[in-house]
Amino acid sequence: ALNPTTTPNPEEGSMIPYMEKGMEFAGATRLVWRNVLIPSECCARCQNDARCRVWVLDSETHECSLKWVEPNATLEKVPKKNYISGLPFKWSKKSVLCFAVMRPDTYEQGLIAWQYRNKVNIFACDEWAVYSSRKVDVVPGFLQSAVVDSDLKCDVGGEFGTALNTEIFFKVWDRVFQDKRYLFHEYVVKVDPDTVFLVDRLRVALAFHHDEEGGVYFNNCKFGLHGPIEVFSQKAVDVWQGGRQRCVHHFEKLCSGPCLWGEDMFIDQCLQKVLKVKRVNDWNLISEAHCDSPDWPECRNGHVTFHPFKDLVSYQQCLENAAAKSWTAGGQLVV
């Protein structure tokens, strides 16, 4: 499988996980961009194309070829003068794909841009994707959103007074299924833009679990799954894709029409009660007021995520606190 030993290339304004000079990586050419002068631009174009798994830059003709390969294919290399080749992302048996849904021209766009430039949040994952209602150059020349068939607008209501966004996320998941990026990773993680997310802490939690035939997903709160972070194994995503419509029919009958739920409650009920996917409880995944975590604003209790932080100043402060000295379960600094 594609699992190269990768070292970062700290090129200004870009994230190139793996690159080799004098080498052409094989693959089926999907698209060719002309007048591409630097490797970081070629890599960024590959990162913004869901099917691209390999990029190749001819430094003489300045042609950037985007190539795709199958999830379990072997990476083949051919020595070739004046060629620079690389991978857009890292993937392996334990790798993680993270995605966020961004409303354009809102505070979310600014947060996503800052996160990308600083390689934090979903951009510290092995692979990432940003979905929006239209194509947005979040970081011009480097990060562009993929489009979902939704205006990302919904009502608030239901028993719990939450965003009734299930239909929105059906469209988002349709794009995830279509892109097939998740097939290269063991886990898929959806993270809200205003969530401070530390993927290295998540990796510790995932190390204790393995995907199963029927899939695995994580419940992050004693009150049920909360949407700021949702974690699914690859096989759980497969089950969700194949069984979602069965859940729609089941719950429409149960509720005598559409259930007035948010997407997090729908997918939790669907996977747990209808599709019988293994549900793992992990209360360390999220720290927020809605999940009885009174110290969430301090961001010092060692959780994987903290939510919500809707402006850049508070977001940066939370991230700084989370990365500070050692912590205890009570959130007090250990001196």
NUNUFI-88707 format. One line per 5 residues: their letters; for each residue x, y, z of N, C-alpha, C, O. Coordinates in steps of 0.05 Angstrom, whole numbers. Example, Ala and Ser with C-alpha at 12.3 -4.5 7.8 and 13.67 -1.06 7.14 Angstrom:
<pts>
AS	264:-114:156:246:-90:156:264:-66:156:285:-66:169; 257:-45:142:273:-21:143:258:1:157:268:23:161
</pts>
This chain:
<pts>
ALNPT	17:-24:0:0:0:0:18:25:0:41:24:7; 6:47:-7:21:72:-8:27:81:20:9:90:34; 51:79:29:58:86:56:88:94:57:104:81:69; 95:116:43:123:124:42:132:136:69:116:146:84; 158:134:74:169:149:97:170:178:89:184:185:70
TTPNP	156:194:103:153:222:95:168:241:113:169:237:138; 179:262:102:191:283:117:180:309:106:177:312:82; 173:328:124:161:353:115:181:370:99:205:370:104; 171:384:80:187:403:65:177:431:72:156:439:61; 190:445:89:179:470:100:182:493:80:195:513:85
EEGSM	170:490:57:170:511:36:150:532:44:128:526:53; 157:557:41:141:579:50:113:577:38:110:575:13; 92:579:55:65:580:46:53:554:37:31:553:26; 67:532:41:57:506:31:62:484:51:76:487:71; 49:462:46:53:438:62:58:415:42:39:404:31
IPYME	83:407:39:90:385:21:100:362:39:122:364:49; 83:342:42:91:320:61:114:303:50:129:292:66; 117:301:24:138:283:13:144:292:-16:126:297:-32; 170:293:-22:179:303:-48:206:291:-55:223:288:-38; 209:284:-81:235:274:-90:242:288:-116:225:292:-134
KGMEF	267:295:-119:277:307:-143:290:286:-161:300:266:-152; 289:290:-188:300:271:-207:284:246:-208:295:225:-215; 258:247:-202:242:223:-201:213:229:-211:202:250:-205; 202:210:-227:174:212:-235:159:190:-221:166:166:-223; 138:197:-207:120:178:-194:99:169:-215:87:186:-228
AGATR	94:143:-217:75:133:-236:46:136:-226:41:138:-202; 28:136:-245:-1:138:-238:-16:146:-263:-4:155:-283; -42:144:-262:-59:152:-285:-63:182:-284:-73:193:-265; -54:196:-305:-55:225:-306:-85:234:-308:-100:226:-325; -92:251:-289:-120:261:-287:-122:288:-300:-142:295:-313
LVWRN	-101:305:-296:-103:332:-305:-74:343:-307:-57:335:-292; -70:361:-326:-44:374:-329:-47:405:-328:-63:416:-342; -32:417:-310:-32:446:-307:-6:456:-320:15:445:-315; -9:477:-335:15:489:-348:23:515:-333:8:527:-318; 48:523:-338:59:547:-326:60:546:-295:55:566:-282
VLIPS	66:522:-285:69:519:-256:99:519:-251:114:502:-260; 108:539:-236:137:545:-233:150:531:-209:174:526:-210; 135:526:-188:148:516:-163:133:491:-153:109:488:-158; 147:473:-139:134:449:-129:111:454:-111:91:439:-111; 112:475:-94:90:480:-75:64:485:-89:43:478:-79
ECCAR	65:498:-112:41:504:-127:29:478:-139:5:474:-138; 47:461:-149:38:435:-160:26:418:-139:5:405:-143; 38:417:-115:28:402:-93:1:412:-84:-17:397:-79; -2:439:-82:-27:451:-74:-50:444:-93:-72:439:-85; -44:444:-119:-64:437:-138:-73:407:-135:-96:401:-138
CQNDA	-54:391:-127:-60:363:-122:-77:360:-97:-96:345:-96; -70:375:-76:-85:374:-51:-114:383:-54:-131:374:-40; -119:401:-73:-145:412:-77:-162:396:-97:-185:402:-103; -151:374:-107:-165:356:-126:-169:329:-112:-149:316:-105; -193:322:-107:-199:299:-90:-187:273:-100:-180:256:-84
RCRVW	-185:269:-126:-175:244:-136:-145:243:-138:-133:222:-143; -131:266:-135:-102:266:-139:-88:253:-116:-92:260:-93; -70:234:-123:-54:220:-102:-24:224:-107:-8:219:-89; -17:233:-131:11:238:-138:13:262:-156:-4:266:-173; 33:279:-151:38:302:-169:66:300:-180:85:292:-167
VLDSE	69:309:-205:95:308:-219:99:335:-233:82:343:-249; 121:348:-228:127:374:-240:152:371:-258:173:363:-249; 148:378:-284:170:379:-303:182:407:-300:170:427:-309; 206:408:-290:218:435:-284:228:449:-310:235:472:-308; 228:435:-332:235:448:-358:211:459:-372:211:482:-381
THECS	190:443:-374:165:452:-388:146:466:-370:127:479:-378; 151:463:-344:133:475:-323:105:464:-325:85:478:-320; 103:438:-332:78:425:-332:75:409:-306:92:394:-298; 52:412:-293:46:398:-268:24:377:-274:2:384:-281; 32:352:-271:13:330:-276:1:319:-250:16:313:-232
LKWVE	-25:318:-249:-39:307:-226:-47:279:-233:-60:274:-253; -40:259:-216:-45:231:-221:-61:218:-199:-59:227:-176; -75:197:-206:-90:183:-185:-82:153:-186:-74:143:-207; -84:141:-163:-77:112:-160:-99:100:-143:-114:114:-129; -101:74:-144:-120:60:-127:-111:59:-98:-87:60:-93
PNATL	-129:57:-79:-122:57:-50:-101:37:-42:-84:44:-25; -100:14:-53:-81:-7:-45:-59:-11:-65:-45:-31:-65; -55:9:-83:-34:6:-103:-6:11:-92:-3:21:-70; 14:2:-107:42:6:-99:52:31:-112:47:35:-136; 67:47:-98:79:71:-109:103:64:-126:123:54:-115
EKVPK	101:69:-151:123:63:-170:138:89:-177:126:110:-181; 164:87:-179:181:110:-185:200:104:-208:211:82:-210; 203:124:-225:221:121:-248:241:145:-248:232:168:-249; 267:140:-247:286:163:-247:283:179:-273:283:167:-295; 281:205:-270:277:222:-294:289:250:-288:280:263:-269
KNYIS	307:258:-304:320:284:-301:300:306:-304:281:305:-320; 303:327:-288:287:351:-289:258:347:-278:241:365:-280; 253:324:-267:226:319:-256:227:321:-226:247:313:-213; 206:332:-214:202:332:-185:175:320:-179:155:329:-191; 175:300:-162:150:286:-156:144:286:-126:163:288:-110
GLPFK	119:284:-119:113:284:-91:84:274:-86:69:268:-104; 78:272:-60:52:263:-51:38:287:-38:50:303:-25; 11:289:-42:-3:311:-30:-8:307:0:-11:327:15; -10:282:9:-16:276:36:-1:251:45:11:237:28; -1:245:71:10:220:81:-13:202:87:-34:210:96
WSKKS	-10:176:81:-31:157:88:-18:130:95:2:123:83; -31:116:113:-21:90:123:-44:76:136:-67:85:135; -39:53:148:-60:37:160:-73:52:184:-96:47:191; -58:70:196:-69:84:220:-73:114:214:-76:130:232; -74:122:189:-76:150:182:-105:160:185:-124:145:186
VLCFA	-107:187:186:-132:200:192:-139:221:171:-122:238:165; -162:220:160:-173:241:142:-191:258:159:-209:249:172; -186:285:158:-203:303:173:-216:323:153:-204:331:134; -241:330:159:-254:350:141:-271:369:158:-280:363:180; -274:393:147:-290:414:159:-310:425:139:-304:424:115
VMRPD	-332:435:148:-352:448:131:-351:478:138:-355:485:161; -347:494:118:-342:523:122:-364:539:108:-368:536:84; -377:557:123:-395:576:111:-378:599:100:-364:612:115; -380:605:74:-363:626:63:-371:654:73:-393:659:81; -350:671:73:-354:699:82:-364:702:110:-379:721:117
TYEQG	-356:683:127:-363:685:156:-337:682:171:-315:678:160; -339:684:198:-316:681:215:-302:654:210:-278:651:215; -318:634:201:-307:607:197:-285:608:176:-265:593:178; -288:624:155:-268:626:134:-242:636:144:-221:627:137; -243:657:161:-219:667:173:-205:647:191:-180:645:191
LIAWQ	-221:633:207:-209:612:224:-195:590:208:-173:582:214; -209:581:187:-197:560:170:-171:569:157:-152:554:156; -171:594:147:-147:604:134:-124:605:154:-101:598:148; -129:614:179:-108:616:199:-98:588:206:-74:583:209; -117:569:209:-109:542:216:-92:530:195:-72:516:201
YRNKV	-98:535:169:-82:524:148:-54:535:148:-34:521:147; -52:562:151:-25:575:151:-8:565:174:17:565:173; -21:557:196:-6:549:220:-5:519:224:5:509:244; -16:504:204:-15:475:204:-27:463:230:-15:445:242; -49:473:238:-63:463:262:-91:454:255:-100:457:232
NIFAC	-105:443:275:-132:434:271:-133:412:250:-116:393:251; -151:412:231:-152:390:212:-127:389:194:-121:368:183; -112:411:193:-88:411:175:-64:399:188:-42:398:176; -67:388:213:-47:372:225:-53:342:221:-37:325:229; -75:336:208:-82:308:202:-66:299:178:-52:314:165
DEWAV	-68:273:172:-53:262:149:-64:271:123:-49:274:103; -90:276:122:-103:288:98:-126:304:108:-138:299:129; -133:325:92:-155:342:100:-171:350:76:-163:348:53; -196:360:82:-213:371:61:-230:392:74:-239:390:97; -236:413:58:-254:435:67:-277:436:47:-272:440:23
YSSRK	-301:434:57:-325:435:40:-340:461:46:-342:471:68; -352:472:25:-368:496:27:-390:497:6:-391:479:-11; -406:517:7:-429:519:-12:-420:529:-39:-435:527:-59; -396:539:-41:-384:548:-67:-354:546:-65:-343:543:-43; -341:548:-88:-312:546:-88:-301:572:-77:-306:594:-87
VDVVP	-284:570:-57:-272:593:-43:-242:589:-42:-232:568:-34; -227:610:-50:-198:610:-47:-192:619:-19:-188:642:-13; -192:599:-1:-189:606:28:-161:617:33:-158:637:47; -141:604:22:-114:615:22:-106:615:-8:-98:594:-19; -108:638:-21:-104:639:-50:-78:626:-59:-56:631:-49
GFLQS	-81:608:-79:-59:593:-90:-52:568:-76:-37:552:-86; -65:563:-52:-58:539:-37:-82:523:-27:-83:499:-31; -102:536:-15:-125:522:-4:-151:532:-16:-157:555:-15; -165:513:-29:-190:519:-42:-211:500:-32:-206:476:-29; -235:510:-26:-256:492:-15:-268:476:-38:-269:485:-61
AVVDS	-277:452:-31:-293:436:-49:-323:443:-45:-331:452:-24; -339:439:-66:-366:449:-66:-385:426:-59:-383:404:-70; -404:432:-41:-426:413:-36:-452:426:-46:-455:450:-48; -472:409:-52:-497:418:-63:-516:427:-42:-537:416:-37; -508:449:-28:-524:460:-6:-516:489:-1:-493:496:-5
DLKCD	-535:505:7:-528:533:15:-519:534:44:-512:556:54; -518:512:57:-509:509:85:-526:525:105:-517:533:126; -551:531:97:-569:545:115:-591:527:125:-600:510:110; -598:530:151:-619:513:162:-633:528:185:-624:549:194; -656:517:193:-671:528:215:-660:517:241:-645:498:242
VGGEF	-668:530:263:-662:521:290:-688:513:303:-708:527:300; -689:490:316:-714:481:328:-712:453:339:-690:444:347; -734:439:340:-735:412:351:-736:412:381:-736:434:394; -736:389:393:-738:386:422:-715:400:437:-719:410:459; -691:400:424:-668:410:438:-659:438:428:-638:448:437
GTALN	-674:450:410:-667:477:400:-641:478:386:-625:497:390; -635:458:370:-609:456:356:-613:462:326:-635:465:316; -590:465:313:-590:470:284:-601:444:270:-590:423:274; -622:448:254:-634:425:240:-619:421:214:-629:427:192; -595:411:216:-576:411:194:-571:383:182:-551:379:168
TEIFF	-589:365:187:-585:338:177:-583:337:147:-565:324:136; -601:351:133:-601:350:104:-576:363:93:-565:353:72; -565:383:106:-540:395:98:-518:374:98:-503:372:79; -516:360:120:-494:341:123:-499:316:106:-479:301:100; -523:310:98:-527:289:78:-512:297:53:-499:280:40
KVWDR	-514:322:45:-501:332:21:-471:331:24:-456:325:6; -461:338:48:-432:338:54:-422:309:52:-402:304:39; -436:291:64:-428:263:63:-429:252:34:-413:235:27; -448:261:19:-449:253:-9:-423:261:-23:-413:245:-40; -412:284:-17:-387:293:-29:-364:276:-18:-345:269:-33
VFQDK	-364:269:8:-344:252:19:-343:225:5:-322:215:-2; -367:214:1:-369:188:-13:-359:191:-42:-344:173:-52; -366:212:-55:-358:217:-82:-328:220:-85:-316:209:-104; -316:235:-67:-287:240:-68:-270:215:-63:-249:212:-74; -281:197:-46:-267:172:-40:-240:176:-26:-224:157:-25
RYLFH	-235:199:-15:-210:203:0:-208:185:24:-187:175:31; -231:179:36:-232:164:61:-221:135:57:-213:122:76; -221:125:32:-212:98:27:-182:94:32:-173:72:33; -168:116:34:-139:115:39:-132:116:69:-108:115:76; -152:117:86:-147:121:115:-164:103:132:-185:94:124
EYVVK	-154:97:156:-170:80:174:-192:96:188:-213:84:194; -187:122:193:-207:138:207:-214:163:192:-197:175:178; -239:172:195:-249:197:183:-260:214:206:-275:204:223; -252:239:207:-259:257:229:-271:282:218:-259:296:201; -295:288:226:-308:314:219:-304:333:243:-310:326:266
VDPDT	-294:357:237:-288:376:258:-300:403:251:-296:412:228; -314:416:268:-325:443:263:-302:464:263:-283:461:278; -305:484:246:-283:504:244:-277:519:271:-254:527:275; -297:522:288:-293:536:313:-285:518:336:-286:525:360; -276:494:329:-267:474:349:-236:473:350:-224:470:329
VFLVD	-225:477:373:-196:473:376:-191:443:378:-200:430:397; -176:433:359:-173:404:356:-144:397:355:-128:409:340; -136:378:372:-108:369:373:-107:339:365:-112:321:380; -99:336:340:-100:309:328:-81:289:341:-87:265:342; -59:298:352:-40:280:365:-53:267:390:-48:244:396
RLRVA	-71:282:403:-85:270:426:-106:249:416:-110:229:429; -118:255:393:-136:236:382:-122:210:374:-133:188:378; -98:212:364:-83:188:356:-79:170:379:-79:145:376; -75:181:403:-71:165:427:-96:149:432:-95:125:439; -120:162:430:-145:148:435:-150:126:414:-159:105:420
LAFHH	-143:132:389:-148:113:367:-130:89:369:-136:67:359; -106:92:382:-87:70:384:-99:46:399:-89:24:396; -119:51:415:-131:29:431:-154:14:416:-166:-4:427; -159:23:391:-181:11:377:-173:4:348:-154:15:337; -187:-15:337:-182:-24:309:-209:-25:295:-229:-31:307
DEEGG	-208:-21:269:-232:-23:253:-242:-52:254:-226:-70:256; -268:-55:251:-280:-81:251:-297:-84:226:-302:-64:212; -307:-108:221:-322:-113:197:-346:-95:195:-353:-84:173; -360:-91:217:-384:-74:217:-378:-45:223:-396:-28:224; -353:-38:227:-345:-10:232:-345:-3:261:-357:-17:278
VYFNN	-333:20:267:-331:31:294:-334:61:293:-324:74:275; -349:72:312:-350:102:314:-350:109:343:-355:92:361; -344:135:349:-339:143:376:-361:162:386:-367:182:372; -372:156:409:-391:174:422:-375:192:441:-361:182:459; -377:218:439:-360:236:454:-372:249:478:-359:265:492
CKFGL	-398:243:484:-411:256:506:-432:238:519:-444:221:505; -435:240:545:-455:223:559:-483:229:550:-501:213:555; -488:252:538:-514:259:528:-519:249:499:-540:254:488; -499:237:487:-500:228:459:-480:243:443:-467:262:452; -476:234:419:-455:246:401:-460:276:396:-482:284:389
HGPIE	-439:292:400:-440:320:395:-423:327:370:-401:316:366; -433:345:354:-423:349:327:-396:363:324:-384:360:303; -385:378:344:-359:391:339:-337:373:331:-319:381:317; -337:347:340:-319:327:330:-334:301:328:-347:292:347; -331:288:305:-344:262:300:-323:244:288:-309:252:269
VFSQK	-319:220:299:-298:202:291:-310:175:282:-324:162:297; -303:168:257:-313:143:246:-290:127:233:-272:138:222; -292:101:236:-273:84:221:-281:83:192:-303:90:185; -262:74:175:-268:72:147:-292:54:141:-310:61:125; -293:32:155:-315:13:150:-342:24:161:-363:18:150
AVDVW	-341:40:182:-365:53:191:-376:72:170:-400:75:167; -358:86:156:-366:104:135:-379:88:112:-399:96:101; -368:65:106:-380:47:86:-408:39:94:-427:39:77; -411:31:119:-438:23:129:-457:46:128:-480:43:120; -448:70:136:-465:94:136:-474:100:107:-497:107:103
QGGRQ	-455:98:88:-462:103:60:-484:84:50:-503:92:37; -480:58:56:-498:38:46:-525:38:61:-545:29:50; -526:47:86:-550:44:102:-564:69:109:-585:68:123; -555:92:100:-567:118:108:-596:119:101:-613:128:117; -603:111:77:-631:113:68:-649:95:85:-673:102:89
RCVHH	-638:73:93:-654:55:111:-661:69:137:-682:66:148; -641:85:147:-646:101:172:-667:122:167:-683:127:184; -665:135:144:-685:156:138:-713:145:139:-731:156:152; -718:122:126:-744:109:126:-752:101:154:-775:105:162; -733:90:170:-739:81:197:-748:104:215:-768:101:229
FEKLC	-733:126:214:-739:148:232:-763:165:223:-776:177:239; -768:166:197:-792:180:187:-817:166:196:-837:178:203; -815:140:197:-838:124:207:-841:128:237:-863:131:247; -818:128:251:-819:131:280:-829:158:288:-844:161:308; -821:179:274:-828:207:281:-853:217:266:-860:240:268
SGPCL	-865:200:249:-888:208:233:-880:231:215:-895:251:212; -857:229:203:-846:250:186:-817:254:193:-806:239:210; -804:274:182:-776:279:189:-772:285:218:-786:302:230; -754:271:231:-747:277:259:-733:304:260:-714:309:244; -740:321:278:-728:348:281:-702:346:297:-701:354:320
WGEDM	-682:334:285:-656:329:298:-634:343:283:-637:350:259; -613:348:297:-588:357:284:-574:332:272:-581:310:278; -555:338:255:-541:316:241:-527:297:260:-525:273:255; -516:308:282:-502:291:301:-520:270:314:-512:247:317; -544:279:322:-563:260:334:-572:240:313:-576:216:320
FIDQC	-577:249:289:-587:230:268:-566:208:263:-573:184:263; -541:216:259:-521:196:252:-515:177:275:-510:154:272; -517:188:300:-513:172:324:-535:151:326:-530:128:330; -560:160:323:-583:142:325:-582:121:303:-588:98:306; -575:131:279:-574:113:255:-553:91:259:-559:67:256
LQKVL	-529:99:265:-507:79:267:-511:60:291:-506:36:288; -521:71:313:-524:54:337:-548:36:336:-546:12:341; -571:47:329:-596:32:333:-606:18:308:-621:-2:310; -599:28:284:-608:15:260:-587:-1:246:-591:-24:239; -563:10:242:-542:-3:227:-523:-19:245:-507:-34:235
KVKRV	-526:-16:272:-512:-33:291:-481:-31:289:-467:-51:291; -472:-7:284:-443:-2:284:-433:-1:313:-447:10:330; -410:-11:318:-399:-11:345:-395:18:355:-382:34:341; -406:24:378:-405:51:390:-386:51:413:-390:37:433; -364:66:412:-344:68:433:-348:95:448:-347:116:435
NDWNL	-351:94:474:-354:118:490:-326:129:497:-310:114:508; -321:154:491:-296:166:499:-301:195:507:-303:212:490; -304:200:533:-311:226:543:-288:246:541:-291:270:547; -265:237:533:-242:255:531:-241:269:504:-223:286:500; -259:262:486:-257:273:459:-265:302:458:-256:317:441
ISEAH	-283:311:476:-293:339:474:-296:352:501:-305:339:520; -290:377:502:-294:393:526:-311:417:517:-301:435:503; -336:418:526:-354:440:520:-376:442:541:-381:423:555; -388:465:542:-409:470:563:-432:450:559:-444:441:579; -440:444:535:-463:427:530:-458:398:537:-476:381:536
CDSPD	-434:392:546:-427:365:554:-417:365:583:-399:349:590; -427:384:599:-420:385:628:-390:387:633:-379:372:649; -377:405:618:-348:410:622:-344:439:629:-338:455:611; -348:447:654:-347:475:661:-321:489:657:-320:514:654; -299:474:655:-273:487:651:-265:488:622:-241:492:616
WPECR	-284:484:604:-276:483:575:-263:508:565:-245:506:549; -270:533:575:-257:557:564:-227:558:571:-212:572:557; -218:543:591:-190:545:599:-172:528:580:-148:533:577; -184:507:569:-169:490:550:-144:477:562:-124:474:549; -146:469:587:-123:458:601:-128:430:612:-112:420:627
NGHVT	-151:418:605:-158:392:618:-150:368:602:-158:345:609; -134:372:581:-124:349:567:-142:336:547:-136:314:536; -165:348:541:-184:336:522:-173:339:493:-154:354:488; -186:324:475:-177:325:447:-187:350:433:-173:361:416; -211:359:440:-222:384:428:-234:402:449:-242:393:471
FHPFK	-236:428:442:-249:448:459:-267:464:441:-259:472:419; -291:469:451:-311:482:434:-331:498:450:-339:490:472; -339:522:440:-332:535:414:-314:560:419:-314:572:440; -299:566:398:-282:591:398:-285:604:371:-273:595:351; -302:624:370:-311:635:344:-295:659:335:-301:670:313
DLVSY	-276:669:350:-259:690:341:-230:682:344:-224:664:360; -213:694:328:-185:684:326:-170:689:352:-153:672:359; -175:710:367:-161:715:391:-166:693:412:-147:682:423; -191:687:417:-198:666:436:-189:639:426:-181:622:442; -190:634:400:-181:609:389:-151:605:394:-142:584:403
QQCLE	-136:625:388:-107:624:392:-100:620:422:-81:605:428; -114:634:439:-109:631:468:-115:603:478:-100:592:493; -137:591:468:-143:564:476:-121:545:466:-112:527:481; -112:548:442:-92:531:431:-66:534:447:-52:514:452; -60:558:455:-35:563:471:-38:550:498:-19:537:508
NAAAK	-61:552:511:-65:540:537:-64:509:535:-53:496:553; -75:499:514:-75:469:511:-47:458:508:-42:436:516; -30:474:496:-2:465:491:17:473:513:41:469:511; 6:485:535:22:494:557:33:471:574:35:449:564; 39:476:599:51:456:616:33:432:620:11:431:609
SWTAG	43:413:636:27:390:642:1:397:654:-2:418:667; -19:380:651:-46:385:661:-54:361:678:-43:339:676; -75:366:694:-87:344:708:-116:343:700:-126:361:686; -131:323:710:-159:320:702:-175:344:712:-196:350:700; -166:357:733:-180:380:743:-174:406:729:-185:427:735
GQLVV	-155:405:710:-149:429:694:-129:447:707:-124:469:696; -117:440:730:-97:457:742:-70:451:732:-62:428:727; -54:472:727:-27:469:718:-10:455:739:-13:460:763; 7:437:730:25:424:748:51:439:749:65:441:728; 58:450:771:82:467:773:107:451:780:129:461:782
</pts>
